[in-house]
């Protein structure tokens, strides 16, 4: 699989580290129980289709970037701003 680094161009997936979901981080109310905090932090949706993700080019330019990827086909659709 090739990942389109906006700084280096398409590179092998082995050069990258997945940084997770690029949406807003979860918010945990101060009065949340441990079970509620666990659910907010770790039990996220597993979307099907286009999704914004964070990627780190560890073996290249060492830059973080956001990309859109189809989670069904693993195809990168476009760089996300």
C-alpha positions as CSV (number, residue, x, y, z in Angstrom):
1,X,0.0,0.0,0.0
2,X,1.3,3.4,-0.9
3,X,0.5,6.4,1.4
4,X,0.6,9.9,-0.2
5,X,2.8,12.0,2.0
6,X,2.2,15.7,1.1
7,X,5.9,16.4,1.6
8,X,7.6,13.4,0.0
9,X,5.0,12.0,-2.4
10,X,3.7,8.4,-2.4
11,X,5.7,6.0,-0.1
12,X,5.4,2.5,1.2
13,X,3.1,2.0,4.2
14,X,6.0,0.6,6.2
15,X,7.5,4.1,6.5
16,X,4.4,5.5,8.3
17,X,2.7,5.2,11.7
18,X,-1.0,5.5,12.0
19,X,-2.0,8.3,14.4
20,X,-5.7,7.6,14.7
21,X,-8.9,9.4,14.1
22,X,-8.5,13.0,13.0
23,X,-11.9,14.1,14.4
24,X,-12.2,16.1,17.7
25,X,-10.8,14.3,20.7
26,X,-13.4,12.8,23.2
27,X,-14.6,14.9,26.1
28,X,-15.0,13.3,29.4
29,X,-17.2,15.1,32.0
30,X,-15.5,15.5,35.4
31,X,-18.3,13.5,37.1
32,X,-17.9,10.5,34.7
33,X,-17.5,7.1,36.2
34,X,-14.5,5.0,35.3
35,X,-16.7,2.9,33.0
36,X,-17.9,6.1,31.2
37,X,-14.4,7.5,30.9
38,X,-13.2,4.1,29.4
39,X,-16.1,4.2,26.9
40,X,-15.3,7.7,25.9
41,X,-11.6,7.1,25.4
42,X,-11.5,3.6,24.0
43,X,-14.8,2.5,22.6
44,X,-15.1,4.6,19.4
45,X,-17.0,4.0,16.2
46,X,-15.4,2.0,13.5
47,X,-16.5,3.9,10.4
48,X,-17.0,2.3,7.0
49,X,-16.1,4.4,4.0
50,X,-14.3,7.7,3.8
51,X,-12.6,8.8,7.0
52,X,-10.1,11.5,8.1
53,X,-7.0,10.0,9.7
54,X,-3.7,11.3,11.2
55,X,-0.5,9.8,9.8
56,X,3.2,10.3,10.8
57,X,6.0,9.8,8.2
58,X,8.4,8.2,10.6
59,X,11.0,6.9,8.1
60,X,10.8,10.0,5.9
61,X,10.2,13.7,6.5
62,X,9.0,13.0,10.1
63,X,5.9,15.2,9.6
64,X,2.3,14.6,10.7
65,X,-0.5,15.1,8.2
66,X,-4.2,14.4,7.8
67,X,-5.4,12.2,5.0
68,X,-8.8,10.8,3.9
69,X,-8.9,7.1,3.4
70,X,-11.7,4.7,2.5
71,X,-11.7,2.1,5.3
72,X,-13.4,-0.5,3.1
73,X,-10.8,-0.4,0.3
74,X,-7.8,1.1,2.2
75,X,-7.5,3.5,-0.8
76,X,-6.3,7.0,0.0
77,X,-8.8,9.5,-1.4
78,X,-7.1,12.9,-1.0
79,X,-5.1,14.9,1.5
80,X,-7.4,16.5,4.0
81,X,-6.7,20.1,5.2
